[in-house]
């Protein structure tokens, strides 16, 4: 019997139908092994040796694989044809070897880019070895991400600066923050346009003023109303103008290339309003059921077999005129395109028995239309441009008529943040024809700030910068939203949250490389070089980790007050562009303060002055409500009240009182109050405070212990009254450990 191991169960079912008897196809369900999620899982002193563990829930899947393996003579590792897929094949092979279950078995690596019978049979005829270069590139990526995460994240937790920092996600957040800064600092500039309402043989059309008194009129030339009045006064409509110049030409428009991962996510966002994650989930299902080729790719080329089938379909359905004499060829523009063989395309074009619905049908139709259109003839246009002289002015207009649809019969690509000029038809015109200018239309304009990123435009920007790869775009988008570093408005555009601002403020000051687009793109280039065998794993890890480690080590000693000063400097214009930074209560200086419950604005004279302003992501520049000593309670609604009692602030629902330490009447919300009141009804996840340097183990704070809050690390528990700082927690854990050892010795 032959055993074929793939990644997903649905893919396994589809392939097993094609292979029939003598084959067993089973899924690993993605990755089966990963680095142990604790400090020290990568030994940087000994060639970055990793410490692996079977991922939660995957031991059962491995047992299924091993049980089937006992019946098999040949094992085919058929995980996805990319870097991560190669790593999965390597991990499975390594685990099975370590468990000594491969003796007497033939092990092969096979890869296919579409789940069709022909593609699978062909791949099985041409097995290969595991590509160690691809595996090494995965190792570099995974180890580097781990070291950065475990190096910087504890610093963020300790000082309430954020949940995590990542090599790519942090750059994505920085792009969103930088765009927001551009928007906030943008100063609109006034300009005007002057258009003529023209009539010829009862046909009306518009023309733009392009010259006045011998001076060329460009977009920003007419600066104010007085210049507009001068033009209107000089021309004085109605007036007769004369055509002084006509230019006629034919133009063509080429079809867009077939989809890559990036362009599919962009177009699905524009046309279908899908998030990147939703697009990739749907594409994954289409691939696993054999409807499309592999959906993680940088390539825009198509196989000769696919091109022939597409051309046959075009000829049959649309005729010879829509079929170019030679196939259209597309060159991949993505920098360092790799891990790819074909663009994303349907697996069949001549079959029309696709049984799909919902999101799968929508995305499939998008892919199908784009792929067919890419091999169709160019769209053709007749273009006529006309100059009209009137007094000391020249007006210009362009008429465009589509004379042949070409690929546009099937598909037209959308464009981000741009509006295409609507086609305007002009009547038949000749030199010296007299044109009546009935009136002048003037319009005031202001330059606009750059648009906020959508998922589509942010993915496009990351791709242009060489940051991230096809397999990572969807994860990047979902991660920065899930970590609450950005939020999306009703137009699906990204805004940085307070947490996002704070994170980038900190990283921009102390970890510039981590949020530097050139540094991150260079890392991606190195991973590509490792994949291609140009660079080796060890030297690549050293070149990035050694300088990064120095920065992390130096950041550990920076005082919190210095960090807050730098954050205030970075965020000053953002925080105080609509309010004063002077405390209205005592005259002190307002600035950002950090707490485990989020950032807020507070007075520099604390604790003498307890003035604060609550920061929310949607009202970050809202005017403050002055707090006075007389405010001792606040009705939050739903029979919940916030009060300040003898022993501090608390919330009550009439039957239950719960402490609300660190909250004020300005910072408490109904959501926080409900969470506090319900905190004993559900299991509260522990807070990881950081790593104990003596044991290299994490220290966790549990707020819901049977006997009250406590710390736990390496099987040592210590009761506490409240969440301590990391330094205090380290002292408590290590002292408790010493006491336990001494008591044990005495008893002996």
Secondary structure by P-SEA (a helix, b strand, c coil): cbbbbbccaaaaaaaaaaacccbbbbbccccccccccccccccccccbbbbbbccccaaaaaaaaaaaaaaccbbbbcccccaaaaaaaaaaaaaaaaacccccbbbbbbbbccccaaaaaaaaaccccccaaaaaaaaaaaaaaaaaaaacaaaaaaacccccccccaaaaaaaaaaaaaaaaabbbbbbbbbbbbcccccccbbbbbcccccccccccccccaaaaaaaaaaacccbbbbbcccccbbbbbbbcccccaaaaaaaaaacccccaaaaaaaaaaaaaaccccccccccccccaaaaaaaaaaaaaccccccccccccccccccccccccccccccccccccccccccaaaaaaaaaaaaaaaaaccbbbbbbbbbbbbcccbbbbbbbbbbccccccccbbbbbcccccccbbbbccccccbbbbccbbbbbbbbbbccccccaaaaaaaaaaacccccccaaaaaaaaaaaccbbbccccbbbbcaaaaaaaaaaaccccccccaaaaaaaaaaaaaaaaccccaaaaaaaccaaaaaaaaaaccccaaaaaaaaaaaccccccccccccccccccbbbbbbcccbbbbbbccccccbbbbbbccccccccccccccccccccccccbbbbbcccccccccccbbbbbcccccccccaaaaaaaaacccbbbbbbbccccccccbbbbbbcccccccccccccbbbbbcccccaaaaaaaaaaaaaaaaaaaaaac
